[in-house]
């Protein structure tokens, strides 16, 4: 039975999903295959697009009917299964994210809920036939938080409320101390007021945590403050809450600095665009732009959309997306990206992506949601805190009762010391140590044109011991060029003219390379008759009533010794050979090779300086070509003649040998090997959707020199995370000993405790300045 296929890009069928791992893709495949006439529907990749390929029976369905079915199925799923990326207001601690996730995942109809505390982002997927968005928003509201639009700006009060309330409580506490000897009753009232102002947000968060049957750091602090108050030590409790709330607010201010570094990227794209619509020019909001709208961009303006140039030439500063320091020349049919800066040309651009799906917006969204993919250290920290907090509560209860009963300690002293222990053991710095470093590291990478899609990948990138590279398009340009011409019975100009005259009828990359050189030399090409393609071998045609052949050695039954010698000479140098024969004359041999990227050798040297044990080339090319390229760029190991499945096997063996392996490829043909490696790194993420979806790390510019920077940043992030963990755990250990022995009281414990939290955040923010 005859079948035809239709390919539709995924961002058109399911525009709201991010990446190609979403559950809705499987639902779409099942739904399409349920229709009569559709044999198979599956996810596939073509060029720089991921999409749905539908195989249909043309006897039952026309092409238009198939396209309509695809669009209707996608629309039906998009309407039923809602995907949203939302901001959450009111999260004051890292445990807030866990509280929201747990609460939402218990609601029937919610399929996925991932909350990023550092980015204040909620990635939500739900079945709208079972639960409404309003019900989800109400649930979040009942927890004490609020959903807000991505573009909503905070008022001055919203931005500074926490700090103002904390400082006001500090003023009240200071007044209480000043007048205590003159008016004890008023001093006590001021201390109680200070207690309330400083503890309100902590009380709110603790209440929500307890309602979810969980314990966190806020709960420990609140219990310690209430414990002090029950002993009549209102000023001590107020001091604890004041320092805790001040530390929290300063921590949030510092974290906002990292968030602003990311959101500043999004602000580069203008909010309006000048377009041609209905025969007139009009300025519209970028959110209202439709696919294929024509946007007019004048010299010096920021480009508002992702699109293709239809008219005009210019240079574009792509630094915000790719990190490239030099503007890139652009002409008709070249791609441009939202947030980049137009140079000195007037251009007209056809919109290829809606605003929410531009490369810039996807970058920002991925970075802000980076900590939803928790790193190994973060998972360890979460598990540690999960068991540590209840253990602290048991220790505190034991300290309240055991010393008075066994060592005759006064009940009041034991209770006070137990509250001090409660403060000392609160692992605030530990909880924020990793997320702060992850956000800062991922934000800094994005500023330099490297998209790291989660904390797990940032940490793993810093651990890698070896990097495997695809050759074509990664270490090389992916574009063959004529390197040498060995003439036998013709001069170089004659040989090239005759070869190009036949090759111009072919679309093969090697043929194009020969034609390009002939055009560059302004050679006049001749007319060839009866051109035939001999698959996998070459071409034949008729010139001057004689048969003309251009192809590999496999095209000919036998070769004269001088031709064999020329072929061997070129192939031993790593060239692919094309033999030219006209009638009975062997005219010569053309040697072609994929040109090595200018930056490949420098990048390999820089990578080895980061501490890598080896670099490996994995290629389907023959050994001679592979070894020639490896020698030029300095790769230490070569595996040639590999099929895609062989590359996967090689990565598996390397991982067994060395543990942590990265695979660098173009994000399409190398996807299986990239997925198997510890970290998959795609080249040219700004130019291909597949690279953004299939990789763990995307080099937004087509530039290997970004890779040493990314690995150096990741290793520095690892060091900072270890430093932060050492600082936070050391402070907890010191304060536990100090409070248990009576060396430190509530005031000193909370001062050191909050100070350590600010230290680890400030240490993490150093990554924003990493060079």
C-alpha positions as CSV (number, residue, x, y, z in Angstrom):
1,X,0.0,0.0,0.0
2,X,1.4,3.4,-1.0
3,X,2.1,5.8,1.8
4,X,3.0,9.5,1.9
5,X,4.3,11.5,4.8
6,X,3.7,15.0,6.1
7,X,6.1,16.9,8.4
8,X,4.8,19.7,10.7
9,X,7.0,21.6,13.1
10,X,6.2,20.9,16.8
11,X,6.0,24.6,17.7
12,X,3.1,25.0,15.2
13,X,1.2,21.9,16.3
14,X,1.8,22.3,20.1
15,X,3.0,25.9,20.5
16,X,2.8,25.9,24.4
17,X,5.2,23.0,25.1
18,X,8.9,23.4,25.8
19,X,11.2,20.7,24.6
20,X,10.5,17.3,23.0
21,X,10.0,15.3,26.2
22,X,6.5,16.6,27.0
23,X,3.8,14.0,27.6
24,X,1.5,15.8,25.2
25,X,3.7,14.5,22.3
26,X,2.8,10.9,23.0
27,X,-0.9,11.9,23.3
28,X,-0.7,13.7,19.9
29,X,0.8,10.6,18.3
30,X,-1.9,8.3,19.7
31,X,-4.7,10.7,18.7
32,X,-3.4,11.0,15.1
33,X,-3.0,7.3,14.8
34,X,-6.6,6.7,15.8
35,X,-7.8,8.4,12.6
36,X,-8.6,6.2,9.6
37,X,-6.0,6.6,6.9
38,X,-3.1,7.5,9.2
39,X,-0.7,4.6,9.5
40,X,1.9,6.2,11.9
41,X,2.7,9.4,13.6
42,X,6.1,10.0,15.3
43,X,8.4,12.7,16.5
44,X,11.3,13.4,14.1
45,X,13.9,16.1,13.3
46,X,14.5,17.7,10.0
47,X,17.2,20.3,9.5
48,X,16.8,22.7,12.4
49,X,13.3,21.7,13.4
50,X,11.6,19.1,15.6
51,X,8.2,18.1,14.4
52,X,5.5,15.5,13.9
53,X,5.9,13.2,10.9
54,X,2.6,11.6,9.8
55,X,2.4,8.7,7.4
56,X,-0.9,8.6,5.6
57,X,-2.7,6.6,2.9
58,X,-3.3,9.0,-0.1
59,X,-6.2,6.8,-1.2
60,X,-8.1,7.8,2.0
61,X,-6.7,11.2,2.9
62,X,-5.5,14.1,0.8
63,X,-2.5,16.2,1.8
64,X,-4.8,19.1,2.9
65,X,-7.0,16.7,4.9
66,X,-3.9,15.3,6.7
67,X,-2.6,18.8,7.5
68,X,-6.0,19.7,8.8
69,X,-6.1,16.6,11.0
70,X,-2.7,17.5,12.4
71,X,-3.7,21.1,13.2
72,X,-7.1,20.0,14.7
73,X,-5.5,17.3,16.9
74,X,-2.9,19.8,18.1
75,X,-5.5,22.4,18.9
76,X,-7.7,19.8,20.7
77,X,-4.7,18.8,22.9
78,X,-3.6,22.4,23.5
79,X,-7.1,23.3,24.6
80,X,-7.4,20.3,27.0
81,X,-3.9,20.1,28.3
82,X,-2.8,23.6,29.4
83,X,0.9,24.5,29.7
84,X,1.8,27.6,31.6
85,X,4.9,29.4,32.8
86,X,3.9,31.7,35.6
87,X,5.6,33.9,38.2
88,X,4.8,33.3,41.9
89,X,4.9,36.1,44.4
90,X,5.5,35.7,48.1
91,X,8.0,32.9,48.2
92,X,10.4,33.8,51.1
93,X,12.4,30.6,51.4
94,X,13.5,27.6,49.4
95,X,11.0,25.4,51.1
96,X,8.2,27.5,49.7
97,X,8.8,25.9,46.3
98,X,8.4,22.4,47.8
99,X,5.2,23.4,49.6
100,X,3.6,24.6,46.4
101,X,4.7,21.6,44.4
102,X,3.4,19.1,47.0
103,X,0.1,21.0,47.3
104,X,-0.5,21.2,43.5
105,X,0.5,17.7,42.7
106,X,-2.2,16.4,45.1
107,X,-4.9,18.2,43.0
108,X,-6.7,15.9,40.5
109,X,-6.0,17.0,37.0
110,X,-2.6,18.6,37.7
111,X,-0.1,16.7,35.6
112,X,3.1,18.5,36.4
113,X,4.1,21.4,38.7
114,X,7.7,22.4,38.9
115,X,8.6,25.5,41.1
116,X,11.9,27.4,40.9
117,X,12.5,29.3,44.1
118,X,15.4,31.2,42.7
119,X,13.5,32.2,39.6
120,X,10.1,32.6,41.3
121,X,8.7,30.5,38.4
122,X,6.0,27.9,38.2
123,X,6.0,25.5,35.2
124,X,2.5,24.1,35.2
125,X,0.7,21.4,33.1
126,X,-2.9,20.4,33.8
127,X,-6.0,18.8,32.2
128,X,-8.5,21.6,31.8
129,X,-11.3,19.1,31.5
130,X,-10.7,18.0,35.1
131,X,-9.4,21.2,36.8
132,X,-9.5,24.9,36.0
133,X,-6.8,27.4,36.2
134,X,-8.9,29.4,38.7
135,X,-9.0,26.4,41.1
136,X,-5.2,26.1,40.9
137,X,-4.7,29.8,41.5
138,X,-7.1,29.7,44.5
139,X,-5.1,26.8,45.9
140,X,-1.9,28.8,45.6
141,X,-3.6,31.8,47.1
142,X,-4.8,29.7,50.1
143,X,-1.1,28.8,50.7
144,X,-0.3,32.4,51.0
145,X,1.2,33.0,47.6
146,X,0.0,34.6,44.4
147,X,0.3,34.0,40.7
148,X,1.3,36.9,38.6
149,X,1.7,37.7,34.9
150,X,5.3,37.3,33.6
151,X,5.5,41.0,32.7
152,X,3.9,42.3,35.9
153,X,6.2,44.8,37.6
154,X,6.4,45.0,41.4
155,X,5.5,48.3,43.2
156,X,8.1,49.9,45.4
157,X,6.3,48.6,48.5
158,X,6.1,45.0,47.1
159,X,9.9,45.1,46.4
160,X,10.9,46.5,49.8
161,X,8.1,45.4,52.1
162,X,10.2,42.6,53.8
163,X,13.2,44.9,54.4
164,X,11.0,47.8,55.7
165,X,9.1,45.6,58.1
166,X,12.4,44.1,59.4
167,X,14.0,47.5,59.8
168,X,10.9,48.9,61.5
169,X,10.9,46.0,64.0
170,X,14.6,46.8,64.7
171,X,13.8,50.4,65.4
172,X,11.0,49.3,67.8
173,X,13.4,46.9,69.5
174,X,16.1,49.6,69.9
175,X,13.5,52.0,71.5
176,X,12.5,49.2,73.8
177,X,16.1,48.8,75.0
178,X,16.6,52.6,75.4
179,X,13.5,53.2,77.6
180,X,13.6,49.9,79.5
181,X,15.1,51.4,82.6
182,X,12.6,54.3,82.5
183,X,9.3,52.7,81.6
184,X,9.5,48.9,81.6
185,X,5.8,48.5,80.6
186,X,6.2,50.6,77.5
187,X,9.5,48.9,76.7
188,X,7.8,45.5,76.9
189,X,5.0,46.7,74.6
190,X,7.5,48.0,72.1
191,X,9.4,44.6,72.3
192,X,6.1,42.8,71.6
193,X,5.3,45.1,68.7
194,X,8.9,44.4,67.3
195,X,8.3,40.7,67.8
196,X,5.0,40.9,65.7
197,X,6.5,43.0,62.9
198,X,9.6,40.9,62.5
199,X,7.8,37.6,62.8
200,X,4.7,38.1,60.7
201,X,6.1,36.7,57.4
202,X,7.9,33.9,59.2
203,X,4.6,33.0,61.0
204,X,2.8,33.0,57.6
205,X,5.4,30.7,56.0
206,X,5.6,28.4,59.0
207,X,1.8,28.0,59.1
208,X,1.7,27.0,55.5
209,X,4.6,24.5,56.1
210,X,2.8,22.9,59.0
211,X,-0.4,22.7,57.1
212,X,1.5,20.6,54.6
213,X,2.7,18.4,57.5
214,X,6.3,19.5,57.0
215,X,9.0,21.1,59.1
216,X,11.4,23.7,57.7
217,X,13.9,26.4,58.9
218,X,11.2,29.0,59.4
219,X,9.3,26.7,61.7
220,X,12.5,26.1,63.8
221,X,13.1,29.9,64.1
222,X,9.5,30.6,65.0
223,X,9.5,27.9,67.7
224,X,12.7,29.4,69.2
225,X,11.2,32.9,69.2
226,X,7.9,31.7,70.8
227,X,9.9,29.7,73.3
228,X,11.7,32.8,74.4
229,X,8.4,34.7,74.6
230,X,6.8,32.1,76.8
231,X,9.7,32.7,79.2
232,X,8.9,36.4,79.2
233,X,12.0,37.2,77.1
234,X,10.1,39.2,74.5
235,X,13.1,41.3,73.6
236,X,15.3,38.2,73.0
237,X,12.5,36.7,70.8
238,X,12.2,39.9,68.9
239,X,15.9,40.1,68.4
240,X,15.9,36.6,67.0
241,X,13.1,37.4,64.6
242,X,14.5,40.8,63.6
243,X,17.9,39.3,62.7
244,X,16.3,36.4,60.9
245,X,14.0,38.6,58.9
246,X,16.8,41.1,58.1
247,X,19.0,38.2,57.0
248,X,16.1,36.9,54.8
249,X,15.4,40.2,53.2
250,X,19.1,40.9,52.5
251,X,19.4,37.4,51.1
252,X,16.4,38.0,48.8
253,X,17.9,41.4,47.7
254,X,21.2,39.6,46.8
255,X,19.3,36.8,44.9
256,X,17.3,39.5,43.0
257,X,20.6,40.7,41.7
258,X,21.2,37.3,40.0
259,X,17.6,37.2,38.7
260,X,18.0,40.7,37.3
261,X,21.1,39.6,35.4
262,X,18.9,37.1,33.6
263,X,15.8,39.2,33.1
264,X,17.9,42.0,31.7
265,X,18.3,39.8,28.7
266,X,14.6,39.7,28.2
267,X,14.4,43.5,28.4
268,X,16.7,43.8,25.4
269,X,13.8,42.9,23.1
270,X,11.5,45.9,22.3
271,X,7.9,45.8,23.4
272,X,6.6,47.1,20.1
273,X,7.3,46.4,16.4
274,X,6.7,48.4,13.2
275,X,4.9,46.1,10.7
276,X,3.4,46.0,7.2
277,X,-0.2,44.8,7.7
278,X,-3.3,45.4,5.5
279,X,-1.2,47.5,3.2
280,X,-0.1,50.0,5.8
281,X,2.7,50.5,8.3
282,X,1.6,50.3,11.9
283,X,3.2,49.9,15.3
284,X,1.9,47.0,17.4
285,X,2.7,45.2,20.6
286,X,5.1,42.3,20.0
287,X,2.7,40.0,21.7
288,X,0.2,40.6,18.9
289,X,2.6,39.6,16.1
290,X,1.5,36.7,14.0
291,X,3.6,34.2,12.0
292,X,4.7,35.6,8.6
293,X,4.0,39.2,9.7
294,X,6.6,41.5,8.0
295,X,8.5,43.7,10.6
296,X,10.4,46.8,9.5
297,X,13.6,47.3,11.4
298,X,15.6,50.5,11.0
299,X,19.4,51.1,11.6
300,X,20.4,51.0,15.3
301,X,17.1,49.4,16.5
302,X,16.8,46.3,18.7
303,X,15.3,43.5,16.7
304,X,11.9,42.5,18.3
305,X,11.4,39.0,16.7
306,X,12.9,35.8,15.5
307,X,12.6,35.8,11.8
308,X,14.1,35.6,8.3
309,X,15.3,38.7,6.4
310,X,13.1,39.2,3.3
311,X,14.6,42.5,2.1
312,X,17.8,44.4,2.8
313,X,21.4,43.7,4.1
314,X,22.9,44.8,7.4
315,X,25.2,43.7,10.2
316,X,23.7,42.5,13.5
317,X,25.2,42.6,17.0
318,X,24.2,39.1,18.3
319,X,26.1,39.4,21.6
320,X,23.0,39.2,23.8
321,X,22.1,35.7,22.3
322,X,25.4,34.2,21.2
323,X,28.1,36.1,23.1
324,X,29.8,37.0,19.8
325,X,31.8,40.2,20.2
326,X,31.9,41.0,16.4
327,X,28.7,42.0,14.5
328,X,27.6,39.4,11.9
329,X,26.8,40.2,8.3
330,X,23.2,39.4,7.4
331,X,21.5,39.3,4.0
332,X,18.2,38.0,2.5
333,X,17.2,34.6,3.9
334,X,19.5,34.9,6.9
335,X,18.0,34.4,10.4
336,X,17.8,37.1,13.0
337,X,16.9,36.8,16.7
338,X,14.9,38.9,19.1
339,X,17.0,41.1,21.4
340,X,19.9,41.5,18.9
341,X,20.8,44.9,17.5
342,X,20.5,45.9,13.9
343,X,23.5,47.7,12.4
344,X,23.4,50.3,9.6
345,X,20.9,48.7,7.2
346,X,17.1,48.9,6.8
347,X,15.7,45.4,6.8
348,X,12.4,43.7,6.5
349,X,11.9,40.5,8.5
350,X,9.3,37.8,8.3
351,X,8.2,36.5,11.7
352,X,9.0,32.8,12.2
353,X,8.3,32.5,15.9
354,X,5.7,33.9,18.2
355,X,7.0,36.1,21.0
356,X,6.8,33.5,23.8
357,X,8.8,31.1,21.7
358,X,11.7,33.3,20.5
359,X,15.2,32.0,21.2
360,X,15.7,34.9,23.7
361,X,12.5,34.2,25.7
362,X,13.2,30.4,25.8
363,X,16.7,31.1,27.1
364,X,15.4,33.4,29.9
365,X,12.7,30.9,30.8
366,X,15.2,27.9,30.9
367,X,17.7,29.9,33.0
368,X,15.0,31.0,35.5
369,X,13.8,27.4,35.8
370,X,17.3,26.0,36.1
371,X,16.9,24.9,39.7
372,X,13.9,22.7,39.0
373,X,16.4,20.2,37.6
374,X,18.2,19.7,40.9
375,X,21.9,19.0,41.0
376,X,23.3,16.0,42.8
377,X,24.5,18.3,45.6
378,X,21.1,20.0,45.9
379,X,19.4,16.6,46.1
380,X,21.8,15.5,48.8
381,X,21.2,18.8,50.7
382,X,17.4,18.4,50.5
383,X,17.6,14.9,51.9
384,X,20.0,16.0,54.6
385,X,17.6,18.9,55.7
386,X,14.6,16.5,55.5
387,X,16.0,14.3,58.2
388,X,18.1,16.9,60.0
389,X,15.2,19.2,61.0
390,X,13.2,16.5,62.8
391,X,16.4,15.4,64.5
392,X,16.9,18.9,65.8
393,X,13.4,19.0,67.2
394,X,14.1,15.7,69.0
395,X,17.4,17.1,70.3
396,X,15.7,20.3,71.6
397,X,12.9,18.4,73.4
398,X,15.5,16.2,75.0
399,X,17.6,19.2,76.1
400,X,14.6,20.7,77.7
401,X,13.9,17.7,80.0
402,X,17.2,15.7,80.4
403,X,19.5,18.4,81.9
404,X,17.0,19.4,84.7
405,X,16.2,15.8,85.5
406,X,19.7,14.4,85.4
407,X,22.1,17.3,86.0
408,X,19.8,19.5,88.2
409,X,19.9,22.4,85.6
410,X,17.2,25.0,86.2
411,X,14.2,24.5,84.0
412,X,14.3,28.0,82.7
413,X,18.0,27.7,81.8
414,X,17.5,24.4,80.1
415,X,14.6,25.8,78.1
416,X,16.5,29.0,77.1
417,X,19.5,26.9,76.0
418,X,17.2,24.5,74.0
419,X,15.9,27.5,72.1
420,X,19.4,28.6,71.4
421,X,20.2,25.1,70.1
422,X,17.0,25.4,67.9
423,X,18.4,28.6,66.3
424,X,22.0,27.2,66.0
425,X,20.8,24.1,64.2
426,X,18.6,25.8,61.6
427,X,20.4,25.1,58.3
428,X,19.4,28.3,56.4
429,X,22.8,28.8,54.8
430,X,22.9,25.1,53.8
431,X,19.4,25.4,52.1
432,X,20.4,28.4,50.0
433,X,24.1,27.5,49.4
434,X,23.5,25.5,46.2
435,X,20.5,27.2,44.6
436,X,22.3,30.6,44.8
437,X,25.4,29.3,43.1
438,X,23.3,27.5,40.4
439,X,21.3,30.6,39.5
440,X,24.4,32.8,39.4
441,X,26.4,30.3,37.3
442,X,23.6,29.6,34.8
443,X,22.9,33.4,34.5
444,X,26.6,34.1,33.9
445,X,26.8,31.4,31.3
446,X,23.7,32.9,29.5
447,X,25.3,36.3,29.4
448,X,28.2,34.7,27.5
449,X,26.1,32.8,25.0
450,X,26.1,29.4,26.8
451,X,22.7,28.0,27.7
452,X,23.0,25.5,30.6
453,X,19.6,23.9,31.1
454,X,19.7,23.1,34.8
455,X,21.7,22.8,38.0
456,X,22.3,19.2,37.4
457,X,24.1,19.9,34.1
458,X,26.1,22.8,35.6
459,X,27.5,20.5,38.2
460,X,28.1,17.6,35.8
461,X,29.9,19.8,33.3
462,X,32.3,20.7,36.0
463,X,33.0,17.0,36.7
464,X,33.7,15.8,33.2
465,X,37.1,14.1,32.5
466,X,36.9,13.8,28.7
467,X,35.1,15.4,25.8
468,X,34.1,13.6,22.6
469,X,33.6,15.6,19.5
470,X,31.7,14.9,16.3
471,X,34.0,16.0,13.4
472,X,31.8,17.4,10.7
473,X,30.2,20.7,11.6
474,X,31.8,20.6,15.1
475,X,35.6,20.5,14.7
476,X,35.3,21.4,11.0
477,X,33.1,23.8,9.1
478,X,30.9,21.1,7.7
479,X,31.6,22.5,4.2
480,X,34.1,20.8,1.9
481,X,36.5,22.8,-0.2
482,X,38.9,22.0,-3.0
483,X,42.3,21.7,-1.3
484,X,44.6,20.3,-4.1
485,X,44.4,19.6,-7.8
486,X,46.9,17.1,-9.4
487,X,46.9,17.4,-13.2
488,X,47.7,14.6,-15.6
489,X,46.6,15.3,-19.1
490,X,45.2,18.9,-18.7
491,X,46.2,22.1,-17.0
492,X,44.5,23.1,-13.8
493,X,42.1,25.6,-15.4
494,X,41.0,23.1,-18.0
495,X,40.6,20.3,-15.4
496,X,38.6,22.5,-13.1
497,X,36.4,23.9,-15.9
498,X,35.5,20.5,-17.3
499,X,34.8,19.0,-13.8
500,X,32.7,22.0,-12.7
501,X,30.7,21.9,-16.0
502,X,29.4,18.4,-15.0
503,X,29.2,18.9,-11.3
504,X,27.0,22.0,-11.5
505,X,24.2,19.6,-12.4
506,X,24.5,17.9,-9.0
507,X,23.4,19.0,-5.5
508,X,26.1,17.0,-3.7
509,X,28.3,19.0,-1.3
510,X,31.5,17.9,-3.0
511,X,30.1,18.9,-6.4
512,X,29.1,22.3,-5.0
513,X,32.7,22.8,-3.7
514,X,34.2,22.2,-7.2
515,X,31.6,24.6,-8.8
516,X,32.2,27.2,-6.1
517,X,36.0,27.3,-6.9
518,X,35.3,27.5,-10.6
519,X,33.0,30.5,-10.1
520,X,35.5,32.1,-7.8
521,X,38.1,31.9,-10.6
522,X,35.5,33.2,-13.1
523,X,35.8,30.2,-15.3
524,X,33.3,29.8,-18.2
525,X,31.5,26.5,-17.9
526,X,30.5,24.3,-20.8
527,X,27.2,22.6,-21.7
528,X,27.1,18.9,-20.7
529,X,24.6,16.5,-22.3
530,X,23.1,13.2,-21.0
531,X,24.1,13.8,-17.4
532,X,23.6,10.7,-15.2
533,X,24.1,10.2,-11.5
534,X,25.7,6.9,-10.5
535,X,24.7,6.6,-6.8
536,X,27.5,6.7,-4.3
537,X,30.2,6.8,-7.1
538,X,29.9,10.0,-9.2
539,X,28.5,11.5,-12.4
540,X,28.7,10.9,-16.1
541,X,27.8,13.0,-19.1
542,X,28.7,13.8,-22.7
543,X,31.1,16.6,-23.8
544,X,32.3,17.0,-27.3
545,X,30.7,13.6,-28.2
546,X,33.0,12.0,-25.6
547,X,31.9,10.5,-22.3
548,X,32.9,12.6,-19.3
549,X,33.3,11.0,-15.8
550,X,33.8,12.7,-12.5
551,X,33.7,10.6,-9.3
552,X,35.5,8.5,-6.8
553,X,37.8,5.5,-7.5
554,X,34.7,3.2,-7.1
555,X,33.3,4.7,-10.4
556,X,36.0,3.0,-12.4
557,X,36.8,-0.7,-12.9
558,X,40.6,-0.1,-13.1
559,X,42.9,2.9,-12.7
560,X,46.2,3.6,-14.4
561,X,49.2,3.6,-12.1
562,X,49.7,7.3,-12.3
563,X,46.1,7.9,-11.3
564,X,46.3,5.4,-8.4
565,X,49.5,7.2,-7.3
566,X,47.8,10.6,-7.3
567,X,44.7,9.2,-5.4
568,X,47.0,7.6,-2.8
569,X,49.0,10.8,-2.3
570,X,45.9,12.9,-1.7
571,X,44.1,10.3,0.5
572,X,47.1,9.9,2.7
573,X,46.9,13.6,3.4
574,X,43.3,13.2,4.5
575,X,41.6,14.4,1.3
576,X,38.5,12.9,-0.4
577,X,39.3,12.4,-4.1
578,X,37.4,13.1,-7.3
579,X,38.9,11.6,-10.5
580,X,38.2,13.3,-13.9
581,X,38.2,11.3,-17.1
582,X,37.2,12.6,-20.6
583,X,37.0,10.0,-23.3
584,X,40.2,8.0,-23.0
585,X,42.1,10.7,-21.2
586,X,42.6,10.8,-17.5
587,X,42.7,14.5,-16.9
588,X,43.6,14.5,-13.2
589,X,42.5,14.1,-9.5
590,X,40.9,16.8,-7.3
591,X,41.4,16.6,-3.5
592,X,38.7,18.0,-1.3
593,X,38.4,18.2,2.5
594,X,36.2,19.7,5.1
595,X,38.0,22.8,6.4
596,X,38.9,22.9,10.1
597,X,37.4,25.6,12.1
598,X,39.8,28.4,12.9
599,X,39.1,28.2,16.6
600,X,39.2,24.3,17.0
601,X,42.9,24.0,17.8
602,X,42.9,26.9,20.3
603,X,39.7,25.5,21.9
604,X,41.3,22.0,22.4
605,X,44.4,23.5,24.0
606,X,42.3,25.7,26.3
607,X,40.1,22.6,27.2
608,X,43.2,20.6,28.2
609,X,44.2,23.4,30.5
610,X,41.0,23.0,32.4
611,X,42.1,19.6,33.6
612,X,40.6,17.2,31.0
613,X,42.2,13.8,30.7
614,X,41.6,13.3,27.0
615,X,39.7,14.6,24.0
616,X,38.2,12.2,21.5
617,X,37.0,12.6,17.9
618,X,34.0,10.4,16.8
619,X,33.4,10.4,13.1
620,X,31.9,8.4,10.2
621,X,34.8,9.6,7.9
622,X,37.7,7.3,7.0
623,X,40.7,7.0,9.3
624,X,43.0,9.0,7.0
625,X,40.7,12.0,6.9
626,X,40.0,11.7,10.7
627,X,43.6,11.5,11.7
628,X,44.5,14.4,9.5
629,X,41.9,16.6,11.2
630,X,42.9,15.3,14.6
631,X,46.5,16.2,14.0
632,X,45.6,19.7,13.0
633,X,43.4,20.4,16.1
634,X,45.3,18.4,18.7
635,X,42.6,15.8,19.6
636,X,44.3,13.0,21.5
637,X,42.2,10.0,20.3
638,X,40.3,9.1,17.1
639,X,37.5,6.7,16.4
640,X,36.6,6.7,12.7
641,X,34.2,4.9,10.3
642,X,31.4,5.1,12.9
643,X,27.7,4.9,12.3
644,X,25.4,6.8,14.7
645,X,24.9,3.7,16.8
646,X,28.7,3.1,16.9
647,X,29.1,6.6,18.4
648,X,26.6,5.6,21.1
649,X,28.7,2.5,21.8
650,X,31.9,4.5,22.0
651,X,30.3,7.0,24.5
652,X,29.1,4.0,26.6
653,X,32.7,2.5,26.7
654,X,34.2,5.9,27.5
655,X,31.8,6.5,30.3
656,X,32.7,3.1,31.9
657,X,36.4,4.0,31.6
658,X,36.3,7.6,32.8
659,X,33.0,8.2,34.5
660,X,32.0,11.6,33.3
661,X,31.9,12.3,29.6
662,X,30.6,15.2,27.5
663,X,29.6,14.8,23.8
664,X,29.7,17.8,21.5
665,X,27.7,17.6,18.3
666,X,25.3,19.5,16.1
667,X,22.2,18.4,18.1
668,X,20.7,16.4,15.2
669,X,22.7,13.4,13.9
670,X,24.6,13.1,17.2
671,X,21.5,13.2,19.4
672,X,21.7,9.5,20.6
673,X,25.3,9.9,21.6
674,X,24.6,13.3,23.2
675,X,21.8,11.8,25.2
676,X,23.9,8.9,26.5
677,X,26.8,11.1,27.6
678,X,26.9,12.7,31.0
679,X,26.5,16.1,29.3
680,X,25.3,16.6,25.8
681,X,26.6,19.8,24.2
682,X,25.1,21.3,21.0
683,X,26.7,23.7,18.7
684,X,24.9,26.8,17.4
685,X,21.9,26.7,19.7
686,X,20.7,30.0,18.4
687,X,20.2,28.7,14.9
688,X,18.5,25.4,15.6
689,X,15.5,24.4,17.8
690,X,16.8,20.9,17.9
691,X,20.0,22.0,19.6
692,X,18.0,23.7,22.3
693,X,15.8,20.7,22.8
694,X,18.1,17.8,22.5
695,X,21.1,19.1,24.5
696,X,21.9,19.7,28.1
697,X,24.2,22.6,27.2
698,X,23.9,24.7,24.0
699,X,26.7,26.9,22.7
700,X,24.4,29.6,21.2
701,X,27.1,30.8,18.8
702,X,28.8,28.3,16.5
703,X,32.0,28.8,18.4
704,X,34.0,26.1,20.3
705,X,35.9,28.8,22.2
706,X,32.8,29.1,24.5
707,X,33.3,25.6,25.7
708,X,36.5,26.2,27.8
709,X,34.6,29.1,29.4
710,X,31.6,27.0,30.2
711,X,33.7,24.2,31.8
712,X,35.8,26.7,33.7
713,X,32.6,28.4,35.0
714,X,31.2,25.0,36.0
715,X,34.3,24.0,37.9
716,X,34.4,27.3,39.7
717,X,30.7,26.9,40.5
718,X,31.5,23.5,42.0
719,X,34.3,25.0,44.2
720,X,31.9,27.7,45.4
721,X,29.2,25.2,46.2
722,X,31.8,23.1,48.2
723,X,32.9,26.3,50.0
724,X,29.3,27.2,50.8
725,X,28.5,23.8,52.1
726,X,31.7,23.9,54.3
727,X,30.8,27.3,55.6
728,X,27.2,26.4,56.4
729,X,27.9,23.0,58.0
730,X,30.9,24.4,60.0
731,X,28.7,27.3,61.4
732,X,26.0,24.8,62.4
733,X,28.5,22.5,64.1
734,X,30.2,25.5,65.9
735,X,26.9,27.0,67.1
736,X,25.6,23.6,68.2
737,X,28.6,23.1,70.4
738,X,28.6,26.8,71.6
739,X,24.9,26.8,72.5
740,X,24.9,23.3,74.1
741,X,27.8,24.4,76.4
742,X,26.3,27.7,77.1
743,X,29.0,29.7,75.4
744,X,26.5,31.4,73.0
745,X,22.9,32.5,73.7
746,X,20.0,33.3,71.4
747,X,21.4,36.7,70.3
748,X,24.8,35.5,69.3
749,X,23.5,32.3,67.7
750,X,21.1,34.2,65.4
751,X,23.6,36.8,64.5
752,X,26.2,34.2,63.4
753,X,23.5,32.1,61.8
754,X,22.1,34.9,59.6
755,X,25.6,36.2,58.9
756,X,26.6,32.8,57.5
757,X,23.6,32.9,55.2
758,X,24.6,36.3,53.8
759,X,28.2,35.1,53.3
760,X,27.2,32.0,51.2
761,X,24.9,34.1,49.0
762,X,27.6,36.8,48.5
763,X,30.1,34.0,47.7
764,X,27.7,32.6,45.1
765,X,27.2,35.9,43.5
766,X,30.9,36.0,42.6
767,X,30.0,33.7,39.7
768,X,28.2,36.7,38.0
769,X,31.7,38.2,37.5
770,X,33.4,35.1,36.3
771,X,35.7,35.6,33.3
